[in-house]
């Protein structure tokens, strides 16, 4: 009787990088601007939120 290796493990190893990159893309997409605002609020001199969001 031959030992059969599960197919799910091999498939999981092939799909894992795709899953991780999709999650990283989503996190980057929704987290980039809040990160920039957070960094801007913690600099000296302390700007107001309206100053950070205005284009001038």
N, CA, C, O and CB atoms as a CASP TS submission, in Angstrom:
PFRMAT TS
TARGET T0000
AUTHOR 0000-0000-0000
METHOD Language model
MODEL 1
PARENT N/A
ATOM      1  N   UNK     1       0.844  -1.171   0.000  1.00  0.00           N
ATOM      2  CA  UNK     1       0.000   0.000   0.000  1.00  0.00           C
ATOM      3  C   UNK     1       0.901   1.250   0.000  1.00  0.00           C
ATOM      4  O   UNK     1       1.752   1.406   0.876  1.00  0.00           O
ATOM      5  CB  UNK     1      -0.966  -0.011   1.229  1.00  0.00           C
ATOM      6  N   UNK     2       0.709   2.112  -0.964  1.00  0.00           N
ATOM      7  CA  UNK     2       1.537   3.312  -1.101  1.00  0.00           C
ATOM      8  C   UNK     2       0.977   4.443  -0.244  1.00  0.00           C
ATOM      9  O   UNK     2      -0.232   4.569  -0.052  1.00  0.00           O
ATOM     10  CB  UNK     2       1.620   3.751  -2.578  1.00  0.00           C
ATOM     11  N   UNK     3       1.894   5.259   0.263  1.00  0.00           N
ATOM     12  CA  UNK     3       1.489   6.405   1.071  1.00  0.00           C
ATOM     13  C   UNK     3       1.130   7.558   0.140  1.00  0.00           C
ATOM     14  O   UNK     3       1.920   7.924  -0.731  1.00  0.00           O
ATOM     15  CB  UNK     3       2.618   6.821   2.067  1.00  0.00           C
ATOM     16  N   UNK     4      -0.054   8.129   0.320  1.00  0.00           N
ATOM     17  CA  UNK     4      -0.534   9.222  -0.531  1.00  0.00           C
ATOM     18  C   UNK     4      -0.358  10.534   0.214  1.00  0.00           C
ATOM     19  O   UNK     4      -0.856  10.699   1.328  1.00  0.00           O
ATOM     20  CB  UNK     4      -2.027   9.012  -0.940  1.00  0.00           C
ATOM     21  N   UNK     5       0.362  11.477  -0.416  1.00  0.00           N
ATOM     22  CA  UNK     5       0.564  12.792   0.192  1.00  0.00           C
ATOM     23  C   UNK     5      -0.652  13.660  -0.078  1.00  0.00           C
ATOM     24  O   UNK     5      -1.153  13.673  -1.203  1.00  0.00           O
ATOM     25  CB  UNK     5       1.851  13.468  -0.351  1.00  0.00           C
ATOM     26  N   UNK     6      -1.142  14.386   0.918  1.00  0.00           N
ATOM     27  CA  UNK     6      -2.318  15.235   0.689  1.00  0.00           C
ATOM     28  C   UNK     6      -2.028  16.336  -0.333  1.00  0.00           C
ATOM     29  O   UNK     6      -0.970  16.964  -0.311  1.00  0.00           O
ATOM     30  CB  UNK     6      -2.786  15.860   2.010  1.00  0.00           C
ATOM     31  N   UNK     7      -2.979  16.548  -1.211  1.00  0.00           N
ATOM     32  CA  UNK     7      -2.840  17.559  -2.258  1.00  0.00           C
ATOM     33  C   UNK     7      -3.058  18.955  -1.690  1.00  0.00           C
ATOM     34  O   UNK     7      -2.498  19.916  -2.219  1.00  0.00           O
ATOM     35  CB  UNK     7      -3.831  17.291  -3.401  1.00  0.00           C
ATOM     36  N   UNK     8      -3.839  19.100  -0.648  1.00  0.00           N
ATOM     37  CA  UNK     8      -4.154  20.402  -0.067  1.00  0.00           C
ATOM     38  C   UNK     8      -2.933  21.160   0.415  1.00  0.00           C
ATOM     39  O   UNK     8      -2.893  22.386   0.316  1.00  0.00           O
ATOM     40  CB  UNK     8      -5.102  20.231   1.067  1.00  0.00           C
ATOM     41  N   UNK     9      -1.937  20.458   0.935  1.00  0.00           N
ATOM     42  CA  UNK     9      -0.740  21.119   1.449  1.00  0.00           C
ATOM     43  C   UNK     9       0.047  21.776   0.320  1.00  0.00           C
ATOM     44  O   UNK     9       0.518  22.904   0.465  1.00  0.00           O
ATOM     45  CB  UNK     9       0.146  20.116   2.196  1.00  0.00           C
ATOM     46  N   UNK    10       0.190  21.084  -0.792  1.00  0.00           N
ATOM     47  CA  UNK    10       0.910  21.627  -1.941  1.00  0.00           C
ATOM     48  C   UNK    10       0.169  22.823  -2.527  1.00  0.00           C
ATOM     49  O   UNK    10       0.788  23.820  -2.898  1.00  0.00           O
ATOM     50  CB  UNK    10       1.103  20.547  -3.014  1.00  0.00           C
ATOM     51  N   UNK    11      -1.143  22.725  -2.608  1.00  0.00           N
ATOM     52  CA  UNK    11      -1.958  23.819  -3.138  1.00  0.00           C
ATOM     53  C   UNK    11      -1.879  25.034  -2.221  1.00  0.00           C
ATOM     54  O   UNK    11      -1.826  26.172  -2.689  1.00  0.00           O
ATOM     55  CB  UNK    11      -3.422  23.372  -3.308  1.00  0.00           C
ATOM     56  N   UNK    12      -1.873  24.787  -0.921  1.00  0.00           N
ATOM     57  CA  UNK    12      -1.804  25.876   0.049  1.00  0.00           C
ATOM     58  C   UNK    12      -0.480  26.628  -0.094  1.00  0.00           C
ATOM     59  O   UNK    12      -0.458  27.857  -0.025  1.00  0.00           O
ATOM     60  CB  UNK    12      -1.964  25.335   1.488  1.00  0.00           C
ATOM     61  N   UNK    13       0.621  25.904  -0.293  1.00  0.00           N
ATOM     62  CA  UNK    13       1.927  26.548  -0.438  1.00  0.00           C
ATOM     63  C   UNK    13       2.002  27.382  -1.710  1.00  0.00           C
ATOM     64  O   UNK    13       2.725  28.378  -1.751  1.00  0.00           O
ATOM     65  CB  UNK    13       3.035  25.502  -0.439  1.00  0.00           C
ATOM     66  N   UNK    14       1.277  26.998  -2.731  1.00  0.00           N
ATOM     67  CA  UNK    14       1.275  27.766  -3.976  1.00  0.00           C
ATOM     68  C   UNK    14       0.392  29.009  -3.879  1.00  0.00           C
ATOM     69  O   UNK    14       0.698  30.032  -4.493  1.00  0.00           O
ATOM     70  CB  UNK    14       0.808  26.890  -5.128  1.00  0.00           C
ATOM     71  N   UNK    15      -0.690  28.932  -3.122  1.00  0.00           N
ATOM     72  CA  UNK    15      -1.633  30.052  -3.030  1.00  0.00           C
ATOM     73  C   UNK    15      -1.286  31.035  -1.919  1.00  0.00           C
ATOM     74  O   UNK    15      -1.796  32.155  -1.919  1.00  0.00           O
ATOM     75  CB  UNK    15      -3.029  29.528  -2.811  1.00  0.00           C
ATOM     76  N   UNK    16      -0.441  30.652  -0.982  1.00  0.00           N
ATOM     77  CA  UNK    16      -0.134  31.502   0.156  1.00  0.00           C
ATOM     78  C   UNK    16       0.475  32.842  -0.249  1.00  0.00           C
ATOM     79  O   UNK    16       0.020  33.865   0.262  1.00  0.00           O
ATOM     80  CB  UNK    16       0.800  30.784   1.084  1.00  0.00           C
ATOM     81  N   UNK    17       1.482  32.905  -1.140  1.00  0.00           N
ATOM     82  CA  UNK    17       2.033  34.226  -1.506  1.00  0.00           C
ATOM     83  C   UNK    17       0.991  35.156  -2.129  1.00  0.00           C
ATOM     84  O   UNK    17       1.007  36.361  -1.879  1.00  0.00           O
ATOM     85  CB  UNK    17       3.191  34.050  -2.476  1.00  0.00           C
ATOM     86  N   UNK    18       0.095  34.607  -2.933  1.00  0.00           N
ATOM     87  CA  UNK    18      -0.955  35.422  -3.545  1.00  0.00           C
ATOM     88  C   UNK    18      -1.870  35.993  -2.470  1.00  0.00           C
ATOM     89  O   UNK    18      -2.228  37.170  -2.517  1.00  0.00           O
ATOM     90  CB  UNK    18      -1.771  34.592  -4.559  1.00  0.00           C
ATOM     91  N   UNK    19      -2.244  35.173  -1.513  1.00  0.00           N
ATOM     92  CA  UNK    19      -3.130  35.613  -0.435  1.00  0.00           C
ATOM     93  C   UNK    19      -2.455  36.719   0.383  1.00  0.00           C
ATOM     94  O   UNK    19      -3.092  37.718   0.717  1.00  0.00           O
ATOM     95  CB  UNK    19      -3.513  34.419   0.479  1.00  0.00           C
ATOM     96  N   UNK    20      -1.176  36.544   0.706  1.00  0.00           N
ATOM     97  CA  UNK    20      -0.449  37.531   1.505  1.00  0.00           C
ATOM     98  C   UNK    20      -0.331  38.850   0.752  1.00  0.00           C
ATOM     99  O   UNK    20      -0.527  39.916   1.335  1.00  0.00           O
ATOM    100  CB  UNK    20       0.948  37.004   1.876  1.00  0.00           C
ATOM    101  N   UNK    21      -0.012  38.786  -0.540  1.00  0.00           N
ATOM    102  CA  UNK    21       0.128  40.019  -1.315  1.00  0.00           C
ATOM    103  C   UNK    21      -1.197  40.757  -1.460  1.00  0.00           C
ATOM    104  O   UNK    21      -1.214  41.988  -1.454  1.00  0.00           O
ATOM    105  CB  UNK    21       0.694  39.709  -2.688  1.00  0.00           C
ATOM    106  N   UNK    22      -2.297  40.039  -1.589  1.00  0.00           N
ATOM    107  CA  UNK    22      -3.613  40.691  -1.665  1.00  0.00           C
ATOM    108  C   UNK    22      -3.924  41.417  -0.357  1.00  0.00           C
ATOM    109  O   UNK    22      -4.425  42.541  -0.368  1.00  0.00           O
ATOM    110  CB  UNK    22      -4.721  39.653  -1.978  1.00  0.00           C
ATOM    111  N   UNK    23      -3.625  40.770   0.766  1.00  0.00           N
ATOM    112  CA  UNK    23      -3.872  41.400   2.070  1.00  0.00           C
ATOM    113  C   UNK    23      -2.958  42.607   2.275  1.00  0.00           C
ATOM    114  O   UNK    23      -3.392  43.628   2.809  1.00  0.00           O
ATOM    115  CB  UNK    23      -3.666  40.381   3.210  1.00  0.00           C
ATOM    116  N   UNK    24      -1.699  42.499   1.855  1.00  0.00           N
ATOM    117  CA  UNK    24      -0.760  43.614   1.988  1.00  0.00           C
ATOM    118  C   UNK    24      -1.184  44.787   1.111  1.00  0.00           C
ATOM    119  O   UNK    24      -1.051  45.944   1.510  1.00  0.00           O
ATOM    120  CB  UNK    24       0.664  43.166   1.621  1.00  0.00           C
ATOM    121  N   UNK    25      -1.691  44.491  -0.077  1.00  0.00           N
ATOM    122  CA  UNK    25      -2.156  45.552  -0.981  1.00  0.00           C
ATOM    123  C   UNK    25      -3.333  46.297  -0.360  1.00  0.00           C
ATOM    124  O   UNK    25      -3.390  47.525  -0.412  1.00  0.00           O
ATOM    125  CB  UNK    25      -2.560  44.963  -2.356  1.00  0.00           C
ATOM    126  N   UNK    26      -4.266  45.562   0.223  1.00  0.00           N
ATOM    127  CA  UNK    26      -5.425  46.180   0.866  1.00  0.00           C
ATOM    128  C   UNK    26      -4.997  47.027   2.064  1.00  0.00           C
ATOM    129  O   UNK    26      -5.483  48.144   2.240  1.00  0.00           O
ATOM    130  CB  UNK    26      -6.428  45.103   1.309  1.00  0.00           C
ATOM    131  N   UNK    27      -4.100  46.504   2.876  1.00  0.00           N
ATOM    132  CA  UNK    27      -3.631  47.253   4.046  1.00  0.00           C
ATOM    133  C   UNK    27      -2.904  48.521   3.619  1.00  0.00           C
ATOM    134  O   UNK    27      -3.081  49.571   4.237  1.00  0.00           O
ATOM    135  CB  UNK    27      -2.707  46.382   4.912  1.00  0.00           C
ATOM    136  N   UNK    28      -2.094  48.440   2.574  1.00  0.00           N
ATOM    137  CA  UNK    28      -1.377  49.613   2.081  1.00  0.00           C
ATOM    138  C   UNK    28      -2.348  50.633   1.497  1.00  0.00           C
ATOM    139  O   UNK    28      -2.200  51.837   1.707  1.00  0.00           O
ATOM    140  CB  UNK    28      -0.339  49.205   1.026  1.00  0.00           C
ATOM    141  N   UNK    29      -3.336  50.142   0.768  1.00  0.00           N
ATOM    142  CA  UNK    29      -4.302  51.033   0.122  1.00  0.00           C
ATOM    143  C   UNK    29      -5.067  51.863   1.154  1.00  0.00           C
ATOM    144  O   UNK    29      -5.212  53.075   0.992  1.00  0.00           O
ATOM    145  CB  UNK    29      -5.285  50.223  -0.733  1.00  0.00           C
ATOM    146  N   UNK    30      -5.553  51.218   2.205  1.00  0.00           N
ATOM    147  CA  UNK    30      -6.366  51.925   3.193  1.00  0.00           C
ATOM    148  C   UNK    30      -5.553  52.533   4.331  1.00  0.00           C
ATOM    149  O   UNK    30      -6.098  53.321   5.104  1.00  0.00           O
ATOM    150  CB  UNK    30      -7.387  50.990   3.761  1.00  0.00           C
ATOM    151  N   UNK    31      -4.269  52.199   4.465  1.00  0.00           N
ATOM    152  CA  UNK    31      -3.495  52.682   5.580  1.00  0.00           C
ATOM    153  C   UNK    31      -2.481  53.750   5.258  1.00  0.00           C
ATOM    154  O   UNK    31      -1.913  54.342   6.177  1.00  0.00           O
ATOM    155  CB  UNK    31      -2.818  51.574   6.192  1.00  0.00           C
ATOM    156  N   UNK    32      -2.225  54.025   3.983  1.00  0.00           N
ATOM    157  CA  UNK    32      -1.150  54.947   3.619  1.00  0.00           C
ATOM    158  C   UNK    32      -1.453  56.382   4.047  1.00  0.00           C
ATOM    159  O   UNK    32      -0.635  57.003   4.726  1.00  0.00           O
ATOM    160  CB  UNK    32      -0.910  54.899   2.119  1.00  0.00           C
ATOM    161  N   UNK    33      -2.595  56.912   3.671  1.00  0.00           N
ATOM    162  CA  UNK    33      -2.925  58.308   3.989  1.00  0.00           C
ATOM    163  C   UNK    33      -3.078  58.503   5.501  1.00  0.00           C
ATOM    164  O   UNK    33      -2.554  59.486   6.026  1.00  0.00           O
ATOM    165  CB  UNK    33      -4.225  58.732   3.265  1.00  0.00           C
ATOM    166  N   UNK    34      -3.770  57.613   6.228  1.00  0.00           N
ATOM    167  CA  UNK    34      -3.791  57.791   7.683  1.00  0.00           C
ATOM    168  C   UNK    34      -2.394  57.756   8.308  1.00  0.00           C
ATOM    169  O   UNK    34      -2.136  58.461   9.283  1.00  0.00           O
ATOM    170  CB  UNK    34      -4.653  56.719   8.317  1.00  0.00           C
ATOM    171  N   UNK    35      -1.496  56.944   7.755  1.00  0.00           N
ATOM    172  CA  UNK    35      -0.124  56.906   8.262  1.00  0.00           C
ATOM    173  C   UNK    35       0.576  58.241   8.037  1.00  0.00           C
ATOM    174  O   UNK    35       1.270  58.731   8.927  1.00  0.00           O
ATOM    175  CB  UNK    35       0.667  55.775   7.591  1.00  0.00           C
ATOM    176  N   UNK    36       0.405  58.828   6.871  1.00  0.00           N
ATOM    177  CA  UNK    36       1.015  60.120   6.578  1.00  0.00           C
ATOM    178  C   UNK    36       0.460  61.203   7.507  1.00  0.00           C
ATOM    179  O   UNK    36       1.214  62.042   7.998  1.00  0.00           O
ATOM    180  CB  UNK    36       0.778  60.505   5.106  1.00  0.00           C
ATOM    181  N   UNK    37      -0.847  61.187   7.749  1.00  0.00           N
ATOM    182  CA  UNK    37      -1.458  62.171   8.662  1.00  0.00           C
ATOM    183  C   UNK    37      -0.929  61.959  10.079  1.00  0.00           C
ATOM    184  O   UNK    37      -0.628  62.927  10.778  1.00  0.00           O
ATOM    185  CB  UNK    37      -3.017  62.058   8.643  1.00  0.00           C
ATOM    186  N   UNK    38      -0.813  60.710  10.503  1.00  0.00           N
ATOM    187  CA  UNK    38      -0.291  60.408  11.835  1.00  0.00           C
ATOM    188  C   UNK    38       1.139  60.908  11.989  1.00  0.00           C
ATOM    189  O   UNK    38       1.483  61.513  13.005  1.00  0.00           O
ATOM    190  CB  UNK    38      -0.352  58.902  12.105  1.00  0.00           C
ATOM    191  N   UNK    39       1.966  60.660  10.992  1.00  0.00           N
ATOM    192  CA  UNK    39       3.354  61.128  11.048  1.00  0.00           C
ATOM    193  C   UNK    39       3.397  62.656  11.048  1.00  0.00           C
ATOM    194  O   UNK    39       4.187  63.255  11.777  1.00  0.00           O
ATOM    195  CB  UNK    39       4.168  60.567   9.855  1.00  0.00           C
ATOM    196  N   UNK    40       2.552  63.283  10.237  1.00  0.00           N
ATOM    197  CA  UNK    40       2.513  64.748  10.185  1.00  0.00           C
ATOM    198  C   UNK    40       2.059  65.368  11.484  1.00  0.00           C
ATOM    199  O   UNK    40       2.519  66.452  11.842  1.00  0.00           O
ATOM    200  CB  UNK    40       1.608  65.201   9.081  1.00  0.00           C
ATOM    201  N   UNK    41       1.164  64.704  12.202  1.00  0.00           N
ATOM    202  CA  UNK    41       0.674  65.240  13.473  1.00  0.00           C
ATOM    203  C   UNK    41       1.710  65.118  14.583  1.00  0.00           C
ATOM    204  O   UNK    41       1.600  65.797  15.604  1.00  0.00           O
ATOM    205  CB  UNK    41      -0.601  64.528  13.883  1.00  0.00           C
ATOM    206  N   UNK    42       2.705  64.271  14.400  1.00  0.00           N
ATOM    207  CA  UNK    42       3.713  64.064  15.445  1.00  0.00           C
ATOM    208  C   UNK    42       5.028  64.776  15.155  1.00  0.00           C
ATOM    209  O   UNK    42       6.050  64.430  15.749  1.00  0.00           O
ATOM    210  CB  UNK    42       3.973  62.590  15.619  1.00  0.00           C
ATOM    211  N   UNK    43       5.030  65.749  14.269  1.00  0.00           N
ATOM    212  CA  UNK    43       6.241  66.500  13.975  1.00  0.00           C
ATOM    213  C   UNK    43       6.208  67.832  14.724  1.00  0.00           C
ATOM    214  O   UNK    43       5.163  68.252  15.220  1.00  0.00           O
ATOM    215  CB  UNK    43       6.391  66.730  12.449  1.00  0.00           C
ATOM    216  N   UNK    44       7.344  68.477  14.796  1.00  0.00           N
ATOM    217  CA  UNK    44       7.421  69.809  15.409  1.00  0.00           C
ATOM    218  C   UNK    44       7.572  70.837  14.323  1.00  0.00           C
ATOM    219  O   UNK    44       8.364  70.584  13.415  1.00  0.00           O
ATOM    220  CB  UNK    44       8.592  69.907  16.415  1.00  0.00           C
ATOM    221  N   UNK    45       6.921  71.940  14.310  1.00  0.00           N
ATOM    222  CA  UNK    45       5.845  72.359  15.192  1.00  0.00           C
ATOM    223  C   UNK    45       4.562  71.574  14.909  1.00  0.00           C
ATOM    224  O   UNK    45       4.353  71.090  13.796  1.00  0.00           O
ATOM    225  CB  UNK    45       5.594  73.857  15.041  1.00  0.00           C
ATOM    226  N   UNK    46       3.724  71.458  15.905  1.00  0.00           N
ATOM    227  CA  UNK    46       2.496  70.676  15.781  1.00  0.00           C
ATOM    228  C   UNK    46       1.491  71.394  14.884  1.00  0.00           C
ATOM    229  O   UNK    46       0.962  72.435  15.272  1.00  0.00           O
ATOM    230  CB  UNK    46       1.881  70.414  17.166  1.00  0.00           C
ATOM    231  N   UNK    47       1.217  70.862  13.698  1.00  0.00           N
ATOM    232  CA  UNK    47       0.218  71.490  12.828  1.00  0.00           C
ATOM    233  C   UNK    47      -1.187  71.063  13.238  1.00  0.00           C
ATOM    234  O   UNK    47      -1.381  70.033  13.883  1.00  0.00           O
ATOM    235  CB  UNK    47       0.477  71.127  11.350  1.00  0.00           C
ATOM    236  N   UNK    48      -2.156  71.876  12.848  1.00  0.00           N
ATOM    237  CA  UNK    48      -3.550  71.491  13.043  1.00  0.00           C
ATOM    238  C   UNK    48      -3.943  70.567  11.899  1.00  0.00           C
ATOM    239  O   UNK    48      -3.297  70.562  10.851  1.00  0.00           O
ATOM    240  CB  UNK    48      -4.491  72.746  13.111  1.00  0.00           C
ATOM    241  N   UNK    49      -4.990  69.795  12.096  1.00  0.00           N
ATOM    242  CA  UNK    49      -5.444  68.853  11.075  1.00  0.00           C
ATOM    243  C   UNK    49      -5.813  69.579   9.792  1.00  0.00           C
ATOM    244  O   UNK    49      -5.537  69.077   8.703  1.00  0.00           O
ATOM    245  CB  UNK    49      -6.638  68.045  11.585  1.00  0.00           C
ATOM    246  N   UNK    50      -6.432  70.750   9.896  1.00  0.00           N
ATOM    247  CA  UNK    50      -6.811  71.524   8.708  1.00  0.00           C
ATOM    248  C   UNK    50      -5.579  71.962   7.910  1.00  0.00           C
ATOM    249  O   UNK    50      -5.632  72.048   6.683  1.00  0.00           O
ATOM    250  CB  UNK    50      -7.635  72.756   9.118  1.00  0.00           C
ATOM    251  N   UNK    51      -4.477  72.237   8.604  1.00  0.00           N
ATOM    252  CA  UNK    51      -3.243  72.614   7.912  1.00  0.00           C
ATOM    253  C   UNK    51      -2.642  71.416   7.173  1.00  0.00           C
ATOM    254  O   UNK    51      -2.047  71.577   6.107  1.00  0.00           O
ATOM    255  CB  UNK    51      -2.221  73.186   8.913  1.00  0.00           C
ATOM    256  N   UNK    52      -2.795  70.249   7.722  1.00  0.00           N
ATOM    257  CA  UNK    52      -2.267  69.042   7.059  1.00  0.00           C
ATOM    258  C   UNK    52      -3.074  68.695   5.809  1.00  0.00           C
ATOM    259  O   UNK    52      -2.516  68.232   4.814  1.00  0.00           O
ATOM    260  CB  UNK    52      -2.277  67.849   8.033  1.00  0.00           C
ATOM    261  N   UNK    53      -4.385  68.918   5.863  1.00  0.00           N
ATOM    262  CA  UNK    53      -5.256  68.503   4.761  1.00  0.00           C
ATOM    263  C   UNK    53      -5.394  69.551   3.669  1.00  0.00           C
ATOM    264  O   UNK    53      -5.863  69.235   2.576  1.00  0.00           O
ATOM    265  CB  UNK    53      -6.614  68.167   5.292  1.00  0.00           C
ATOM    266  N   UNK    54      -4.996  70.792   3.936  1.00  0.00           N
ATOM    267  CA  UNK    54      -5.132  71.835   2.916  1.00  0.00           C
ATOM    268  C   UNK    54      -3.988  71.722   1.914  1.00  0.00           C
ATOM    269  O   UNK    54      -2.869  71.373   2.289  1.00  0.00           O
ATOM    270  CB  UNK    54      -5.153  73.247   3.565  1.00  0.00           C
ATOM    271  N   UNK    55      -4.260  72.017   0.636  1.00  0.00           N
ATOM    272  CA  UNK    55      -3.227  71.876  -0.384  1.00  0.00           C
ATOM    273  C   UNK    55      -2.176  72.983  -0.355  1.00  0.00           C
ATOM    274  O   UNK    55      -1.131  72.854  -0.994  1.00  0.00           O
ATOM    275  CB  UNK    55      -3.865  71.839  -1.730  1.00  0.00           C
ATOM    276  N   UNK    56      -2.432  74.052   0.364  1.00  0.00           N
ATOM    277  CA  UNK    56      -1.489  75.182   0.386  1.00  0.00           C
ATOM    278  C   UNK    56      -0.621  75.144   1.610  1.00  0.00           C
ATOM    279  O   UNK    56       0.228  76.016   1.792  1.00  0.00           O
ATOM    280  CB  UNK    56      -2.229  76.506   0.328  1.00  0.00           C
TER
END
